[in-house]
Amino acid sequence: MKAITSRDNPLYKRLKALAGSTHQQRKSGHALLEGFHLASAYLDVAGQPETCVVTDEALHHPEAQAIVGRVDPAHLVSLPQALFGQLSNVVNGVGMLFVVPKLVRALPECIDETCVVLDGVQDAGNVGSILRSAAAAGIKRVFCAPGTAYAWSSKVLRSAMGAHFLLDVHEDAAAETLIPRLAVPVAITDSHAASPLYDCDLSGPIAWVFGNEGAGVSPAWRAAVSYWLSIPQPGGMESLNVAAAAAICLFEQCRQQRA
């Protein structure tokens, strides 16, 4: 295991640049996975990280030891806690970080299964929560339109809890490119829609489109809609958080498909 003790070390400088800038992560095609859960999920599905960074203190933790034991020693780097703290985005983190290449998937020519489209969802926490719900619901593909929060940012990765490694996540999927490839009906939710979600037949494949938290779904997707659905809210709230709405829709479809 390589030990880094100086902030002037070239590898440390690269790690700090990646940790401090989503732009740098996007430009380099890398993601930072912090914590035992994300590290273990990556090893289970994707294989070896490019670099596993671990603090001296974390090496005494049984869960960290188990993960380190699965990593090629050539990819292991240890850091003092003081240096690791400048890389971490987590308060009271566990002292482990993977640097991994972002998983890039080719856009399919034909989409004939249930999928999720994020149309300008800007909050990273909401994007991560929707990815997590989609993976839990057995969906395989999520398409992120331009204007959606960067799917491989540290905050989205933390919120998604490993869902990235169970999904094909496609970024910058513009409506004009994606809509002609859809062989399934498009559904959106709107508080003013006449058709309640629970009265609609959702047993077949659907492209669920969830829009911007303020502006909603863009005109291009509204023009492509087959199902315009409302989520009944007997409590009288005007709207739901987009991640909550997505979970309700996806698991109502799961319920109907089990029937």
N, C-alpha and C positions, 0 to 999 in steps of 0.2 A: 504494500500500500504506500502510495506517495504521500508525504506529509508536506503541507504548505504552511509556513510560519510567517511569511512576509506579505504585506499588501502590495508590494512591488512585483510579486511573481506574475508573469504574463498570463498564466491560466486564471489566477485570481482576478486579474484586471478584466479578463473576458467574462468571467462569471458575474462580476459586479456590474458590468455594462449590460448584460442580459437581464439581471435581476432588477435593474433600475429603469428599464425601458421596454414597454410592449412593442414599440417600433423596432427596436433591435431584435427582439424575439421573432417578430414577423419577418424582418429582413433576412435573418439568418436561417429561418425555417426550423427553429428550435423552441422547445417548451421546457419550463421548469416545474417539476413535480415535487412539492414539498410535503413531507410527512410519510409515516409508515404505510398508511392505507393506499395512497396513490402509487407509492413505490412498489408495493406488493402487487397491486392491480396491473401495473405495467409489466412486471416480470411474468405474471400469469399469462398475459395475452400477447405481448409484443416482443418479449425477449430481453436482451441485454441493453442497459442504458449506455449512452455515450460516455457519461461520467456519473459516478455516484459520490456525492460529497457528504461526509459525515463528521460530526464533531467528536473530539476525544471523549467527551462526557457520554454522548449517545452510544458509543461503542460498548458501554457497560450495561445497556438496556437489552434484555433478552429478545425483544421484537426486532431491534436494530441488528443484533447479532445474527438472527435468522435471515434477515434480508441480505446483509453483507455476505453471508455464506453462500448466497445464490448468485452473487455478482462476480464476474471475472476479475481477479485481483488487479489486472492491468488497467481496469476502469475505476479503481477505488482511489479516493483522495480524502485525506483527513485534514481538518482545520481546527484551530482553537475556537472556542465559543465566541470570542470577541470579533474575529474575522467573519465567522458564519453569520453573526447577528446583522452584519451589513448586507447580507444576501437575502435575509429572510423577510417575508411579508406577513408572517404569522406571529401574533403576540403569544409568548410562552410556547414557542414551537418545540419540536422534538429533536432538532439537530440533524435532519437528514434531507438531502435534496438530490433529485435526479435531473440531469440534463439529457434530454432525449430529442431525436428528430421528430418534428411534427408529422403525424400520419396523414398523408395526402392521398385522396381517392379520386379516381377519374369519374367524371360525371356520366351516369348511365345514359344510354341512348333511349331507353324506354323505361318508364317507372310505372310498374303495375301492382305495387304493394302499398300498404298504408305507409305514409311518410309524414314528416313535419317540416313546414317551411316557416322560418323566422324572418319576418318582413320588417326589418328596421327595429328589432327589439334591442334597445340601447343599454339597458341595465345589465351588467355582467352577472349579478346574482340571479336575475330572472332567467337569463340564458342558461346558466348552469343548472338551475332547478328544472327547467323544461327538458334539457338533455337527460337529466336523471330520471324524470318521469317517463320520457320516451323509451329509454333503455329498460326501465322496469316494466313497461307495457309491452315489451317485445318488438318494438319498432326498430328497424335496421338502419334507416337513413334519415338524416336531418340536413336540410338545406338552409344555409344562412345567406340571406340577401344582402347586398351592399347596404351599409348603414347599421347593420347588426353588430353588437359588441364582438370583439375578436374572440373566437371560440376557444383559442388556446392560451388566453391570458391566464395569469395565476389565479385571479379571482373566479373566473369561470371554471377552471379546473377544480378548485377547491369546492365550489358549490355543486359541481356535477358528480363528485365522489367516485370517480373512476368510470363514469358512463362513456367517456370518450373512447374507451378501449373495447366497448361493446357495440359501438355505433360506427357507421360511415358518416363522418361529418364533412359536408361540402361547403366551402366558403365562397363568397362573391358569386352566388348563384342568382343571376338577374332573372326577373320574371320573363323577359322576352326570350331567354335561353331555356328556361325550365318549363314553362307552360306547354310548349309544343311537344315536350317529351312525356307529358303526363298521360297515362292511359287509365286514370282513376278520377272520380269526381272531386271537386274542390269544395271544402267546407270552411266557413269562417263563423265566428260568433259576433253578435251585435245585440246590445241590450234592447234595441228597438225591433229586432226581428220578430216575425209573427209565429215562427215555428219553434216550439220548445225543444231543446236538445233531447229530452227523454221521450218525445213522441216521434222521433225520426228513426228510420231503419238505418242503423250504423253497422250492420253485420258484415258488409263488404268492405273492400279496401277504399281508403279515403286519403286525400292530401289535405291535412289540417294546416291552415295558414293562420298564424298568430302575429298580430301587427304591433306597431309602435305603441308604447304605453300611453302616449297622448293623442297622436293623430290616427291611430288605428291602422287598418289594412290599406295599402296603397291602391290607387285606381286600377292599375293593371290587374291586380289580383281580384278586386271586386268585380271586374268585368268577366272574370273566368269562373265565378262562383256557381256551384250547383246547389249547395245546401247553405242557407242563410239562417243561422240558428241562434236562439237566445237561451241563456242559462237562467232558469227561474230563481228569483231571489225574493222569497216571501218577507224577508226582513226589511226590504225597502231601500237597500243600498243602490246607488246609481250604477256602479260597475265593480268588477273584480280585478284584482291583480292578475296580470297576464299569465304568470306562472301557475296561479291557482286555477284560472280558467282552463289552461291547457291540461292540467292534471284531471280536472273534472271530465273534460271531453274524452281524453284518451282512455280513462278507466271506465267511462260509460260505454265506450265502444268495446272494451274488454268484457264488460258484463254481458253485453248483448251477444257477443261472439261465443260466450260460454253457455248461453241459454239453449 
